[in-house]
Each structure stands twice: as C-alpha cells, then as structure tokens.
Amino acid sequence: MFGKYGKDIVCSAVSTLVMNTVNSIENLTEVKFEIDKNESGILKFKFTSEPDEKGQLLLESLVIGIIGIHEEYGNKYLQVYFKEV
C-alpha cells in the first residue's frame, strides 16, 4: 500500500526479489522445490529436497534484500515474520 496499484514500489521490489530468488534456485541449483501461488499474490515456496549451499545462500540473500526494504520503508508497508518449519 505504499503506492497505487501498479505503482507500489515496495510490492514491486519484494516481488522482484522473490521471483529472482526462485528463478535462481531453479537455474543455478539441483534443489527440488514446490511453489503454490494464489490469486491474491501470495507465493508459498517449499524445498522438497535438502537445500544445497547455493540454495541456502540464495535464500539468505533474499532475506537480506527484504530486510533492507523493511528498514527503508518500515512496518507500515512491509512486515517481516520468520517461521521455522
């Protein structure tokens, strides 16, 4: 909700980071995973095999990027929760 639909730079930045991470894991690793996307824009990503070092590094990079966006724009526009499963 930083900007109008189609102009929301926070949403766009997070979406870009997430999609780049998924594409990088798919193209740069042998790790198997599942993706579930719904109509509201929520994407669930789940490793179906043990992540290798590259896969883990790519996820850590995603976290760094998202936390950076959060630090720039705050809780009003982006909330970050960690849940270990």
C-alpha positions as CSV (number, residue, x, y, z in Angstrom):
1,M,0.0,0.0,0.0
2,F,3.0,2.4,-0.5
3,G,1.5,3.5,-3.8
4,K,-1.5,2.9,-6.0
5,Y,-1.9,-0.5,-7.7
6,G,0.7,-0.8,-10.4
7,K,2.8,2.0,-8.8
8,D,3.6,0.3,-5.5
9,I,7.4,0.3,-5.4
10,V,7.6,-1.7,-2.1
11,C,5.4,-4.5,-3.5
12,S,7.3,-4.4,-6.8
13,A,10.7,-4.6,-5.0
14,V,9.7,-7.6,-2.9
15,S,8.1,-9.4,-5.8
16,T,11.2,-8.9,-7.9
17,L,13.4,-10.2,-5.1
18,V,11.2,-13.3,-4.6
19,M,10.9,-14.2,-8.3
20,N,14.6,-13.7,-8.9
21,T,15.4,-16.0,-5.9
22,V,13.0,-18.7,-7.2
23,N,14.4,-18.4,-10.7
24,S,18.0,-18.5,-9.4
25,I,17.3,-21.6,-7.3
26,E,15.7,-23.3,-10.3
27,N,18.5,-22.4,-12.7
28,L,21.6,-22.5,-10.5
29,T,21.0,-25.4,-8.2
30,E,19.8,-29.0,-8.4
31,V,17.5,-28.5,-5.4
32,K,13.9,-29.6,-5.9
33,F,11.0,-27.4,-4.7
34,E,7.3,-26.7,-4.9
35,I,5.6,-23.4,-5.5
36,D,2.0,-22.5,-4.7
37,K,0.7,-19.1,-5.9
38,N,-2.8,-17.8,-5.3
39,E,-4.9,-15.1,-6.9
40,S,-4.1,-12.6,-4.1
41,G,-0.4,-12.7,-4.9
42,I,0.7,-14.9,-2.1
43,L,3.5,-17.3,-3.1
44,K,4.5,-20.2,-0.9
45,F,7.9,-21.8,-1.6
46,K,8.9,-25.2,-0.2
47,F,12.0,-27.2,-0.7
48,T,11.2,-30.9,-1.4
49,S,14.8,-31.9,-1.1
50,E,17.5,-30.8,1.2
51,P,18.8,-27.4,0.1
52,D,22.4,-27.3,-1.0
53,E,24.8,-24.5,-0.2
54,K,23.8,-22.5,-3.2
55,G,20.1,-22.8,-2.4
56,Q,20.7,-21.8,1.2
57,L,22.8,-18.8,0.1
58,L,20.2,-17.6,-2.3
59,L,17.5,-17.7,0.4
60,E,19.8,-15.8,2.8
61,S,20.3,-13.2,0.1
62,L,16.5,-12.9,-0.3
63,V,16.2,-12.3,3.5
64,I,18.9,-9.6,3.4
65,G,17.1,-7.9,0.5
66,I,13.7,-8.0,2.2
67,I,15.0,-6.8,5.5
68,G,16.7,-3.9,3.7
69,I,13.4,-2.9,2.1
70,H,11.7,-3.2,5.6
71,E,14.4,-1.0,7.1
72,E,13.9,1.6,4.4
73,Y,10.0,1.7,4.5
74,G,9.1,0.3,7.9
75,N,6.2,-1.8,9.3
76,K,3.5,0.4,7.7
77,Y,4.4,-1.0,4.2
78,L,6.2,-4.3,4.9
79,Q,6.1,-6.7,7.8
80,V,8.6,-9.5,8.1
81,Y,7.9,-12.7,10.1
82,F,10.2,-15.7,10.4
83,K,8.7,-19.1,10.9
84,E,10.9,-22.2,11.0
85,V,9.1,-25.3,9.9
